[in-house]
Amino acid sequence: PGPENFLTVQPYLHVRDAHNMIPFIEAALGAQATGVHKSPEGKVLHATIEIYGATLEIDEAQGDIQPTPSYLHVYVPDTDALYAQAVAAGAKSVTAPYTAPYGDRAASITDPFGNTWFLATYIGEER
């Protein structure tokens, strides 16, 4: 088993400019960096980000291993509010908030680092 609050399969983003991604995620998505470890040169070697009760890990792309964009699905308390907050913080809109037939109020954004975030609030299936 891993550390407390970690899942067996853990989302891990390998990004360029991780030192800039951390404040973006905090401002755009209401996340909180709970552990950031940097090299003497200031590169993010490992960061733990708490986001609505889940843990996301990130590090700085360097050397031969280059960043790969990811697609993340995050359940949030208020899709519309968080979508607006993320766009105001610099995210690009992919899909404006809408109500899906399977019960989610959903939207999607792309962050400045190339990752797409699907934001959803479960509001209940239509009957």
N, CA, C and O atoms as CSV, one atom per row, in Angstrom:
chain,resi,resn,atom,element,x,y,z
A,1,PRO,N,N,0.815,-1.207,0.000
A,1,PRO,CA,C,0.000,0.000,0.000
A,1,PRO,C,C,0.856,1.266,0.000
A,1,PRO,O,O,1.992,1.273,0.474
A,2,GLY,N,N,0.280,2.328,-0.542
A,2,GLY,CA,C,0.979,3.603,-0.597
A,2,GLY,C,C,0.695,4.447,0.627
A,2,GLY,O,O,0.116,3.969,1.602
A,3,PRO,N,N,1.105,5.706,0.574
A,3,PRO,CA,C,0.856,6.618,1.689
A,3,PRO,C,C,-0.642,6.818,1.925
A,3,PRO,O,O,-1.464,6.522,1.057
A,4,GLU,N,N,-0.980,7.319,3.099
A,4,GLU,CA,C,-2.373,7.599,3.443
A,4,GLU,C,C,-2.990,8.548,2.410
A,4,GLU,O,O,-2.325,9.476,1.950
A,5,ASN,N,N,-4.236,8.326,2.052
A,5,ASN,CA,C,-5.002,9.108,1.077
A,5,ASN,C,C,-4.578,8.887,-0.370
A,5,ASN,O,O,-5.047,9.605,-1.254
A,6,PHE,N,N,-3.708,7.920,-0.639
A,6,PHE,CA,C,-3.323,7.606,-2.003
A,6,PHE,C,C,-4.096,6.383,-2.455
A,6,PHE,O,O,-4.343,5.474,-1.662
A,7,LEU,N,N,-4.479,6.352,-3.718
A,7,LEU,CA,C,-5.152,5.200,-4.298
A,7,LEU,C,C,-4.124,4.206,-4.810
A,7,LEU,O,O,-2.944,4.533,-4.936
A,8,THR,N,N,-4.572,2.993,-5.106
A,8,THR,CA,C,-3.665,2.000,-5.680
A,8,THR,C,C,-3.163,2.467,-7.041
A,8,THR,O,O,-1.984,2.305,-7.356
A,9,VAL,N,N,-4.042,3.042,-7.845
A,9,VAL,CA,C,-3.662,3.652,-9.120
A,9,VAL,C,C,-3.779,5.158,-8.921
A,9,VAL,O,O,-4.861,5.676,-8.646
A,10,GLN,N,N,-2.667,5.844,-9.063
A,10,GLN,CA,C,-2.594,7.260,-8.720
A,10,GLN,C,C,-2.365,8.109,-9.971
A,10,GLN,O,O,-1.427,7.829,-10.717
A,11,PRO,N,N,-3.192,9.147,-10.235
A,11,PRO,CA,C,-2.911,10.043,-11.359
A,11,PRO,C,C,-1.590,10.776,-11.133
A,11,PRO,O,O,-1.335,11.293,-10.045
A,12,TYR,N,N,-0.759,10.816,-12.168
A,12,TYR,CA,C,0.559,11.437,-12.071
A,12,TYR,C,C,0.811,12.191,-13.367
A,12,TYR,O,O,0.858,11.585,-14.437
A,13,LEU,N,N,0.974,13.504,-13.283
A,13,LEU,CA,C,1.217,14.318,-14.463
A,13,LEU,C,C,2.693,14.673,-14.549
A,13,LEU,O,O,3.293,15.155,-13.588
A,14,HIS,N,N,3.255,14.427,-15.703
A,14,HIS,CA,C,4.650,14.729,-16.000
A,14,HIS,C,C,4.612,15.922,-16.954
A,14,HIS,O,O,4.358,15.751,-18.147
A,15,VAL,N,N,4.864,17.134,-16.438
A,15,VAL,CA,C,4.619,18.348,-17.213
A,15,VAL,C,C,5.851,19.238,-17.318
A,15,VAL,O,O,6.775,19.162,-16.509
A,16,ARG,N,N,5.828,20.073,-18.333
A,16,ARG,CA,C,6.831,21.123,-18.451
A,16,ARG,C,C,6.335,22.294,-17.593
A,16,ARG,O,O,5.135,22.569,-17.567
A,17,ASP,N,N,7.212,22.963,-16.913
A,17,ASP,CA,C,6.860,24.109,-16.064
A,17,ASP,C,C,5.954,23.735,-14.896
A,17,ASP,O,O,4.987,24.441,-14.609
A,18,ALA,N,N,6.258,22.640,-14.228
A,18,ALA,CA,C,5.455,22.213,-13.073
A,18,ALA,C,C,5.397,23.303,-12.009
A,18,ALA,O,O,4.391,23.439,-11.312
A,19,HIS,N,N,6.469,24.079,-11.884
A,19,HIS,CA,C,6.483,25.165,-10.896
A,19,HIS,C,C,5.405,26.213,-11.199
A,19,HIS,O,O,4.958,26.915,-10.292
A,20,ASN,N,N,4.987,26.324,-12.460
A,20,ASN,CA,C,3.886,27.223,-12.820
A,20,ASN,C,C,2.534,26.521,-12.776
A,20,ASN,O,O,1.503,27.163,-12.577
A,21,MET,N,N,2.538,25.209,-12.963
A,21,MET,CA,C,1.277,24.471,-12.947
A,21,MET,C,C,0.665,24.442,-11.548
A,21,MET,O,O,-0.556,24.488,-11.403
A,22,ILE,N,N,1.502,24.367,-10.532
A,22,ILE,CA,C,0.989,24.285,-9.157
A,22,ILE,C,C,0.118,25.497,-8.813
A,22,ILE,O,O,-1.018,25.306,-8.379
A,23,PRO,N,N,0.596,26.731,-8.988
A,23,PRO,CA,C,-0.285,27.866,-8.672
A,23,PRO,C,C,-1.497,27.950,-9.603
A,23,PRO,O,O,-2.557,28.426,-9.195
A,24,PHE,N,N,-1.349,27.490,-10.853
A,24,PHE,CA,C,-2.502,27.483,-11.755
A,24,PHE,C,C,-3.595,26.552,-11.228
A,24,PHE,O,O,-4.760,26.944,-11.162
A,25,ILE,N,N,-3.229,25.326,-10.855
A,25,ILE,CA,C,-4.215,24.362,-10.352
A,25,ILE,C,C,-4.873,24.890,-9.073
A,25,ILE,O,O,-6.072,24.709,-8.864
A,26,GLU,N,N,-4.083,25.538,-8.231
A,26,GLU,CA,C,-4.649,26.100,-7.000
A,26,GLU,C,C,-5.669,27.195,-7.321
A,26,GLU,O,O,-6.751,27.226,-6.734
A,27,ALA,N,N,-5.327,28.092,-8.253
A,27,ALA,CA,C,-6.228,29.198,-8.596
A,27,ALA,C,C,-7.424,28.737,-9.423
A,27,ALA,O,O,-8.549,29.177,-9.185
A,28,ALA,N,N,-7.190,27.863,-10.382
A,28,ALA,CA,C,-8.242,27.464,-11.317
A,28,ALA,C,C,-9.196,26.438,-10.743
A,28,ALA,O,O,-10.398,26.496,-11.001
A,29,LEU,N,N,-8.677,25.494,-9.964
A,29,LEU,CA,C,-9.484,24.364,-9.532
A,29,LEU,C,C,-9.657,24.264,-8.023
A,29,LEU,O,O,-10.264,23.312,-7.533
A,30,GLY,N,N,-9.135,25.226,-7.284
A,30,GLY,CA,C,-9.288,25.190,-5.836
A,30,GLY,C,C,-8.470,24.101,-5.170
A,30,GLY,O,O,-8.790,23.672,-4.062
A,31,ALA,N,N,-7.420,23.652,-5.835
A,31,ALA,CA,C,-6.558,22.599,-5.290
A,31,ALA,C,C,-5.599,23.184,-4.259
A,31,ALA,O,O,-5.491,24.400,-4.104
A,32,GLN,N,N,-4.904,22.285,-3.556
A,32,GLN,CA,C,-3.916,22.719,-2.571
A,32,GLN,C,C,-2.687,21.830,-2.679
A,32,GLN,O,O,-2.785,20.606,-2.588
A,33,ALA,N,N,-1.527,22.453,-2.874
A,33,ALA,CA,C,-0.268,21.706,-2.874
A,33,ALA,C,C,0.057,21.344,-1.433
A,33,ALA,O,O,0.206,22.224,-0.585
A,34,THR,N,N,0.167,20.044,-1.154
A,34,THR,CA,C,0.430,19.606,0.220
A,34,THR,C,C,1.860,19.130,0.410
A,34,THR,O,O,2.268,18.828,1.531
A,35,GLY,N,N,2.614,19.061,-0.654
A,35,GLY,CA,C,4.013,18.670,-0.561
A,35,GLY,C,C,4.709,18.943,-1.875
A,35,GLY,O,O,4.365,18.339,-2.891
A,36,VAL,N,N,5.685,19.845,-1.877
A,36,VAL,CA,C,6.425,20.174,-3.096
A,36,VAL,C,C,7.909,20.006,-2.794
A,36,VAL,O,O,8.441,20.634,-1.879
A,37,HIS,N,N,8.563,19.161,-3.564
A,37,HIS,CA,C,9.994,18.904,-3.385
A,37,HIS,C,C,10.719,19.348,-4.648
A,37,HIS,O,O,10.418,18.883,-5.747
A,38,LYS,N,N,11.686,20.261,-4.479
A,38,LYS,CA,C,12.393,20.833,-5.623
A,38,LYS,C,C,13.871,20.479,-5.590
A,38,LYS,O,O,14.449,20.222,-4.533
A,39,SER,N,N,14.468,20.475,-6.782
A,39,SER,CA,C,15.911,20.285,-6.899
A,39,SER,C,C,16.589,21.591,-6.488
A,39,SER,O,O,15.919,22.617,-6.364
A,40,PRO,N,N,17.917,21.569,-6.272
A,40,PRO,CA,C,18.618,22.819,-5.952
A,40,PRO,C,C,18.443,23.887,-7.039
A,40,PRO,O,O,18.554,25.082,-6.765
A,41,GLU,N,N,18.166,23.444,-8.284
A,41,GLU,CA,C,17.959,24.382,-9.394
A,41,GLU,C,C,16.524,24.898,-9.455
A,41,GLU,O,O,16.214,25.746,-10.291
A,42,GLY,N,N,15.652,24.406,-8.590
A,42,GLY,CA,C,14.272,24.867,-8.558
A,42,GLY,C,C,13.282,24.035,-9.351
A,42,GLY,O,O,12.104,24.387,-9.417
A,43,LYS,N,N,13.728,22.936,-9.958
A,43,LYS,CA,C,12.821,22.050,-10.699
A,43,LYS,C,C,11.969,21.254,-9.711
A,43,LYS,O,O,12.461,20.827,-8.667
A,44,VAL,N,N,10.694,21.057,-10.043
A,44,VAL,CA,C,9.810,20.267,-9.191
A,44,VAL,C,C,10.121,18.793,-9.415
A,44,VAL,O,O,9.852,18.249,-10.486
A,45,LEU,N,N,10.686,18.153,-8.399
A,45,LEU,CA,C,10.994,16.726,-8.470
A,45,LEU,C,C,9.748,15.895,-8.188
A,45,LEU,O,O,9.561,14.822,-8.762
A,46,HIS,N,N,8.898,16.403,-7.298
A,46,HIS,CA,C,7.652,15.717,-6.958
A,46,HIS,C,C,6.766,16.685,-6.196
A,46,HIS,O,O,7.225,17.401,-5.307
A,47,ALA,N,N,5.488,16.698,-6.557
A,47,ALA,CA,C,4.515,17.513,-5.827
A,47,ALA,C,C,3.245,16.709,-5.636
A,47,ALA,O,O,2.819,15.970,-6.523
A,48,THR,N,N,2.651,16.863,-4.473
A,48,THR,CA,C,1.382,16.230,-4.151
A,48,THR,C,C,0.330,17.329,-4.084
A,48,THR,O,O,0.489,18.312,-3.361
A,49,ILE,N,N,-0.742,17.153,-4.842
A,49,ILE,CA,C,-1.803,18.141,-4.939
A,49,ILE,C,C,-3.108,17.508,-4.462
A,49,ILE,O,O,-3.502,16.451,-4.955
A,50,GLU,N,N,-3.776,18.147,-3.509
A,50,GLU,CA,C,-5.088,17.683,-3.040
A,50,GLU,C,C,-6.156,18.443,-3.818
A,50,GLU,O,O,-6.125,19.670,-3.914
A,51,ILE,N,N,-7.102,17.685,-4.370
A,51,ILE,CA,C,-8.153,18.291,-5.169
A,51,ILE,C,C,-9.477,17.599,-4.862
A,51,ILE,O,O,-9.731,16.490,-5.334
A,52,TYR,N,N,-10.308,18.252,-4.080
A,52,TYR,CA,C,-11.619,17.718,-3.680
A,52,TYR,C,C,-11.527,16.312,-3.104
A,52,TYR,O,O,-12.285,15.422,-3.492
A,53,GLY,N,N,-10.603,16.119,-2.186
A,53,GLY,CA,C,-10.474,14.846,-1.489
A,53,GLY,C,C,-9.642,13.803,-2.203
A,53,GLY,O,O,-9.423,12.719,-1.661
A,54,ALA,N,N,-9.175,14.097,-3.396
A,54,ALA,CA,C,-8.329,13.159,-4.145
A,54,ALA,C,C,-6.914,13.720,-4.221
A,54,ALA,O,O,-6.691,14.913,-4.013
A,55,THR,N,N,-5.977,12.854,-4.519
A,55,THR,CA,C,-4.579,13.258,-4.615
A,55,THR,C,C,-4.095,13.116,-6.048
A,55,THR,O,O,-4.345,12.106,-6.706
A,56,LEU,N,N,-3.404,14.132,-6.517
A,56,LEU,CA,C,-2.790,14.163,-7.836
A,56,LEU,C,C,-1.310,14.419,-7.610
A,56,LEU,O,O,-0.940,15.233,-6.764
A,57,GLU,N,N,-0.472,13.735,-8.355
A,57,GLU,CA,C,0.964,13.969,-8.243
A,57,GLU,C,C,1.470,14.572,-9.548
A,57,GLU,O,O,0.983,14.231,-10.625
A,58,ILE,N,N,2.446,15.465,-9.449
A,58,ILE,CA,C,3.066,16.018,-10.649
A,58,ILE,C,C,4.573,16.114,-10.446
A,58,ILE,O,O,5.073,16.134,-9.321
A,59,ASP,N,N,5.275,16.172,-11.566
A,59,ASP,CA,C,6.699,16.475,-11.543
A,59,ASP,C,C,7.063,17.213,-12.820
A,59,ASP,O,O,6.246,17.361,-13.729
A,60,GLU,N,N,8.309,17.675,-12.869
A,60,GLU,CA,C,8.830,18.473,-13.968
A,60,GLU,C,C,9.453,17.575,-15.024
A,60,GLU,O,O,10.312,16.748,-14.716
A,61,ALA,N,N,9.017,17.739,-16.274
A,61,ALA,CA,C,9.618,16.995,-17.375
A,61,ALA,C,C,11.039,17.507,-17.593
A,61,ALA,O,O,11.277,18.713,-17.664
A,62,GLN,N,N,11.960,16.582,-17.695
A,62,GLN,CA,C,13.349,16.940,-17.968
A,62,GLN,C,C,14.046,15.756,-18.606
A,62,GLN,O,O,13.613,14.615,-18.442
A,63,GLY,N,N,15.111,16.014,-19.324
A,63,GLY,CA,C,15.854,14.934,-19.963
A,63,GLY,C,C,15.083,14.298,-21.105
A,63,GLY,O,O,14.354,14.975,-21.831
A,64,ASP,N,N,15.250,12.989,-21.258
A,64,ASP,CA,C,14.647,12.267,-22.373
A,64,ASP,C,C,13.149,12.034,-22.219
A,64,ASP,O,O,12.460,11.821,-23.217
A,65,ILE,N,N,12.637,12.068,-21.019
A,65,ILE,CA,C,11.211,11.802,-20.800
A,65,ILE,C,C,10.448,13.120,-20.920
A,65,ILE,O,O,10.536,13.987,-20.050
A,66,GLN,N,N,9.704,13.250,-22.007
A,66,GLN,CA,C,8.976,14.483,-22.285
A,66,GLN,C,C,7.540,14.403,-21.769
A,66,GLN,O,O,7.024,13.311,-21.533
A,67,PRO,N,N,6.897,15.558,-21.596
A,67,PRO,CA,C,5.534,15.561,-21.065
A,67,PRO,C,C,4.537,14.931,-22.029
A,67,PRO,O,O,4.713,14.974,-23.247
A,68,THR,N,N,3.500,14.353,-21.464
A,68,THR,CA,C,2.411,13.771,-22.227
A,68,THR,C,C,1.115,14.388,-21.714
A,68,THR,O,O,0.840,14.314,-20.516
A,69,PRO,N,N,0.308,14.998,-22.590
A,69,PRO,CA,C,-0.960,15.558,-22.119
A,69,PRO,C,C,-1.857,14.464,-21.540
A,69,PRO,O,O,-1.838,13.321,-21.997
A,70,SER,N,N,-2.633,14.826,-20.540
A,70,SER,CA,C,-3.533,13.883,-19.876
A,70,SER,C,C,-4.964,14.388,-19.949
A,70,SER,O,O,-5.212,15.559,-20.237
A,71,TYR,N,N,-5.901,13.488,-19.685
A,71,TYR,CA,C,-7.329,13.807,-19.615
A,71,TYR,C,C,-7.802,13.367,-18.245
A,71,TYR,O,O,-7.725,12.186,-17.906
A,72,LEU,N,N,-8.290,14.311,-17.454
A,72,LEU,CA,C,-8.691,14.013,-16.082
A,72,LEU,C,C,-10.166,14.328,-15.870
A,72,LEU,O,O,-10.658,15.358,-16.332
A,73,HIS,N,N,-10.860,13.453,-15.181
A,73,HIS,CA,C,-12.282,13.627,-14.845
A,73,HIS,C,C,-12.349,13.908,-13.351
A,73,HIS,O,O,-11.919,13.092,-12.536
A,74,VAL,N,N,-12.891,15.068,-13.000
A,74,VAL,CA,C,-12.925,15.484,-11.603
A,74,VAL,C,C,-14.363,15.833,-11.212
A,74,VAL,O,O,-14.995,16.683,-11.839
A,75,TYR,N,N,-14.871,15.169,-10.173
A,75,TYR,CA,C,-16.170,15.557,-9.623
A,75,TYR,C,C,-15.958,16.714,-8.663
A,75,TYR,O,O,-15.111,16.656,-7.772
A,76,VAL,N,N,-16.745,17.771,-8.860
A,76,VAL,CA,C,-16.596,19.011,-8.102
A,76,VAL,C,C,-17.953,19.431,-7.530
A,76,VAL,O,O,-18.988,18.969,-8.009
A,77,PRO,N,N,-17.964,20.295,-6.517
A,77,PRO,CA,C,-19.234,20.709,-5.917
A,77,PRO,C,C,-20.129,21.532,-6.855
A,77,PRO,O,O,-21.354,21.423,-6.788
A,78,ASP,N,N,-19.524,22.363,-7.736
A,78,ASP,CA,C,-20.311,23.252,-8.596
A,78,ASP,C,C,-19.583,23.434,-9.927
A,78,ASP,O,O,-18.666,24.248,-10.036
A,79,THR,N,N,-19.999,22.672,-10.931
A,79,THR,CA,C,-19.345,22.714,-12.242
A,79,THR,C,C,-19.327,24.118,-12.825
A,79,THR,O,O,-18.285,24.582,-13.289
A,80,ASP,N,N,-20.464,24.795,-12.807
A,80,ASP,CA,C,-20.546,26.117,-13.434
A,80,ASP,C,C,-19.575,27.107,-12.798
A,80,ASP,O,O,-18.876,27.834,-13.504
A,81,ALA,N,N,-19.529,27.138,-11.477
A,81,ALA,CA,C,-18.647,28.069,-10.770
A,81,ALA,C,C,-17.181,27.734,-11.024
A,81,ALA,O,O,-16.375,28.632,-11.271
A,82,LEU,N,N,-16.829,26.454,-10.966
A,82,LEU,CA,C,-15.431,26.077,-11.150
A,82,LEU,C,C,-14.988,26.275,-12.596
A,82,LEU,O,O,-13.847,26.666,-12.843
A,83,TYR,N,N,-15.867,26.012,-13.544
A,83,TYR,CA,C,-15.575,26.265,-14.958
A,83,TYR,C,C,-15.238,27.746,-15.146
A,83,TYR,O,O,-14.223,28.071,-15.762
A,84,ALA,N,N,-16.072,28.645,-14.626
A,84,ALA,CA,C,-15.828,30.085,-14.739
A,84,ALA,C,C,-14.521,30.474,-14.052
A,84,ALA,O,O,-13.761,31.284,-14.584
A,85,GLN,N,N,-14.255,29.909,-12.883
A,85,GLN,CA,C,-13.023,30.184,-12.138
A,85,GLN,C,C,-11.805,29.734,-12.939
A,85,GLN,O,O,-10.811,30.455,-13.009
A,86,ALA,N,N,-11.873,28.553,-13.542
A,86,ALA,CA,C,-10.750,28.017,-14.314
A,86,ALA,C,C,-10.477,28.867,-15.554
A,86,ALA,O,O,-9.322,29.161,-15.861
A,87,VAL,N,N,-11.525,29.259,-16.260
A,87,VAL,CA,C,-11.349,30.098,-17.450
A,87,VAL,C,C,-10.759,31.451,-17.051
A,87,VAL,O,O,-9.892,31.975,-17.750
A,88,ALA,N,N,-11.216,32.014,-15.947
A,88,ALA,CA,C,-10.667,33.288,-15.464
A,88,ALA,C,C,-9.195,33.160,-15.088
A,88,ALA,O,O,-8.444,34.132,-15.180
A,89,ALA,N,N,-8.775,31.960,-14.664
A,89,ALA,CA,C,-7.379,31.724,-14.272
A,89,ALA,C,C,-6.485,31.378,-15.459
A,89,ALA,O,O,-5.281,31.195,-15.284
A,90,GLY,N,N,-7.054,31.283,-16.670
A,90,GLY,CA,C,-6.227,31.042,-17.850
A,90,GLY,C,C,-6.483,29.748,-18.592
A,90,GLY,O,O,-5.800,29.466,-19.576
A,91,ALA,N,N,-7.449,28.947,-18.151
A,91,ALA,CA,C,-7.795,27.724,-18.885
A,91,ALA,C,C,-8.591,28.105,-20.131
A,91,ALA,O,O,-9.234,29.154,-20.174
A,92,LYS,N,N,-8.539,27.234,-21.147
A,92,LYS,CA,C,-9.333,27.441,-22.357
A,92,LYS,C,C,-10.568,26.557,-22.289
A,92,LYS,O,O,-10.494,25.392,-21.897
A,93,SER,N,N,-11.687,27.119,-22.670
A,93,SER,CA,C,-12.931,26.357,-22.689
A,93,SER,C,C,-12.899,25.339,-23.823
A,93,SER,O,O,-12.549,25.670,-24.956
A,94,VAL,N,N,-13.263,24.112,-23.513
A,94,VAL,CA,C,-13.451,23.075,-24.531
A,94,VAL,C,C,-14.950,22.872,-24.724
A,94,VAL,O,O,-15.449,22.877,-25.849
A,95,THR,N,N,-15.660,22.693,-23.614
A,95,THR,CA,C,-17.114,22.528,-23.629
A,95,THR,C,C,-17.698,23.346,-22.484
A,95,THR,O,O,-17.339,23.144,-21.324
A,96,ALA,N,N,-18.589,24.257,-22.807
A,96,ALA,CA,C,-19.263,25.048,-21.773
A,96,ALA,C,C,-20.160,24.137,-20.936
A,96,ALA,O,O,-20.540,23.061,-21.399
A,97,PRO,N,N,-20.504,24.542,-19.724
A,97,PRO,CA,C,-21.349,23.695,-18.876
A,97,PRO,C,C,-22.669,23.305,-19.554
A,97,PRO,O,O,-23.322,24.116,-20.210
A,98,TYR,N,N,-23.030,22.042,-19.369
A,98,TYR,CA,C,-24.274,21.494,-19.922
A,98,TYR,C,C,-24.747,20.381,-18.997
A,98,TYR,O,O,-23.981,19.880,-18.174
A,99,THR,N,N,-25.994,20.003,-19.132
A,99,THR,CA,C,-26.542,18.906,-18.343
A,99,THR,C,C,-26.591,17.665,-19.222
A,99,THR,O,O,-27.266,17.643,-20.251
A,100,ALA,N,N,-25.866,16.630,-18.804
A,100,ALA,CA,C,-25.783,15.379,-19.567
A,100,ALA,C,C,-26.947,14.462,-19.196
A,100,ALA,O,O,-27.455,14.536,-18.078
A,101,PRO,N,N,-27.376,13.596,-20.122
A,101,PRO,CA,C,-28.507,12.713,-19.842
A,101,PRO,C,C,-28.230,11.671,-18.760
A,101,PRO,O,O,-29.162,11.055,-18.244
A,102,TYR,N,N,-26.967,11.470,-18.417
A,102,TYR,CA,C,-26.609,10.480,-17.391
A,102,TYR,C,C,-26.486,11.088,-16.000
A,102,TYR,O,O,-26.017,10.428,-15.072
A,103,GLY,N,N,-26.908,12.353,-15.850
A,103,GLY,CA,C,-27.004,12.934,-14.522
A,103,GLY,C,C,-25.888,13.856,-14.092
A,103,GLY,O,O,-25.881,14.299,-12.943
A,104,ASP,N,N,-24.949,14.163,-14.955
A,104,ASP,CA,C,-23.866,15.080,-14.606
A,104,ASP,C,C,-24.142,16.469,-15.167
A,104,ASP,O,O,-24.637,16.608,-16.285
A,105,ARG,N,N,-23.824,17.478,-14.397
A,105,ARG,CA,C,-23.672,18.835,-14.909
A,105,ARG,C,C,-22.197,18.895,-15.240
A,105,ARG,O,O,-21.364,18.777,-14.341
A,106,ALA,N,N,-21.844,19.074,-16.513
A,106,ALA,CA,C,-20.467,18.861,-16.951
A,106,ALA,C,C,-19.944,20.010,-17.809
A,106,ALA,O,O,-20.709,20.776,-18.394
A,107,ALA,N,N,-18.629,20.102,-17.862
A,107,ALA,CA,C,-17.920,21.062,-18.708
A,107,ALA,C,C,-16.502,20.541,-18.878
A,107,ALA,O,O,-16.070,19.661,-18.134
A,108,SER,N,N,-15.779,21.075,-19.847
A,108,SER,CA,C,-14.372,20.693,-19.960
A,108,SER,C,C,-13.529,21.894,-20.350
A,108,SER,O,O,-13.972,22.803,-21.053
A,109,ILE,N,N,-12.293,21.859,-19.863
A,109,ILE,CA,C,-11.319,22.923,-20.095
A,109,ILE,C,C,-9.977,22.290,-20.439
A,109,ILE,O,O,-9.732,21.120,-20.146
A,110,THR,N,N,-9.117,23.080,-21.063
A,110,THR,CA,C,-7.728,22.674,-21.268
A,110,THR,C,C,-6.856,23.660,-20.510
A,110,THR,O,O,-7.010,24.873,-20.653
A,111,ASP,N,N,-5.933,23.132,-19.698
A,111,ASP,CA,C,-5.047,24.012,-18.935
A,111,ASP,C,C,-3.907,24.502,-19.825
A,111,ASP,O,O,-3.717,23.963,-20.916
A,112,PRO,N,N,-3.145,25.505,-19.394
A,112,PRO,CA,C,-2.045,26.035,-20.198
A,112,PRO,C,C,-0.914,25.028,-20.444
A,112,PRO,O,O,0.024,25.323,-21.184
A,113,PHE,N,N,-0.996,23.851,-19.834
A,113,PHE,CA,C,0.055,22.847,-19.948
A,113,PHE,C,C,-0.358,21.696,-20.861
A,113,PHE,O,O,0.372,20.715,-20.997
A,114,GLY,N,N,-1.541,21.818,-21.491
A,114,GLY,CA,C,-1.993,20.839,-22.472
A,114,GLY,C,C,-2.894,19.739,-21.954
A,114,GLY,O,O,-3.291,18.861,-22.720
A,115,ASN,N,N,-3.228,19.761,-20.673
A,115,ASN,CA,C,-4.096,18.728,-20.097
A,115,ASN,C,C,-5.555,19.153,-20.198
A,115,ASN,O,O,-5.875,20.334,-20.056
A,116,THR,N,N,-6.434,18.193,-20.442
A,116,THR,CA,C,-7.866,18.470,-20.497
A,116,THR,C,C,-8.509,17.968,-19.217
A,116,THR,O,O,-8.251,16.848,-18.777
A,117,TRP,N,N,-9.339,18.796,-18.632
A,117,TRP,CA,C,-10.033,18.491,-17.382
A,117,TRP,C,C,-11.527,18.444,-17.658
A,117,TRP,O,O,-12.100,19.425,-18.129
A,118,PHE,N,N,-12.160,17.323,-17.372
A,118,PHE,CA,C,-13.607,17.167,-17.477
A,118,PHE,C,C,-14.153,17.395,-16.083
A,118,PHE,O,O,-13.901,16.600,-15.177
A,119,LEU,N,N,-14.898,18.475,-15.901
A,119,LEU,CA,C,-15.445,18.847,-14.602
A,119,LEU,C,C,-16.898,18.405,-14.546
A,119,LEU,O,O,-17.647,18.627,-15.497
A,120,ALA,N,N,-17.305,17.787,-13.453
A,120,ALA,CA,C,-18.681,17.309,-13.361
A,120,ALA,C,C,-19.204,17.395,-11.937
A,120,ALA,O,O,-18.470,17.212,-10.966
A,121,THR,N,N,-20.489,17.677,-11.846
A,121,THR,CA,C,-21.235,17.619,-10.598
A,121,THR,C,C,-22.411,16.691,-10.854
A,121,THR,O,O,-23.205,16.924,-11.765
A,122,TYR,N,N,-22.521,15.647,-10.058
A,122,TYR,CA,C,-23.634,14.716,-10.250
A,122,TYR,C,C,-24.898,15.344,-9.685
A,122,TYR,O,O,-24.973,15.648,-8.494
A,123,ILE,N,N,-25.894,15.538,-10.550
A,123,ILE,CA,C,-27.147,16.165,-10.116
A,123,ILE,C,C,-28.314,15.179,-10.136
A,123,ILE,O,O,-29.428,15.531,-9.749
A,124,GLY,N,N,-28.068,13.969,-10.575
A,124,GLY,CA,C,-29.109,12.938,-10.604
A,124,GLY,C,C,-29.626,12.708,-12.009
A,124,GLY,O,O,-29.766,13.642,-12.799
A,125,GLU,N,N,-29.902,11.471,-12.302
A,125,GLU,CA,C,-30.383,11.126,-13.640
A,125,GLU,C,C,-31.823,11.558,-13.825
A,125,GLU,O,O,-32.639,11.522,-12.904
A,126,GLU,N,N,-32.106,11.974,-15.066
A,126,GLU,CA,C,-33.481,12.328,-15.405
A,126,GLU,C,C,-34.333,11.073,-15.418
A,126,GLU,O,O,-33.853,9.991,-15.757
A,127,ARG,N,N,-35.569,11.216,-15.058
A,127,ARG,CA,C,-36.472,10.055,-15.045
A,127,ARG,C,C,-37.539,10.219,-16.083
A,127,ARG,O,O,-38.397,9.348,-16.229
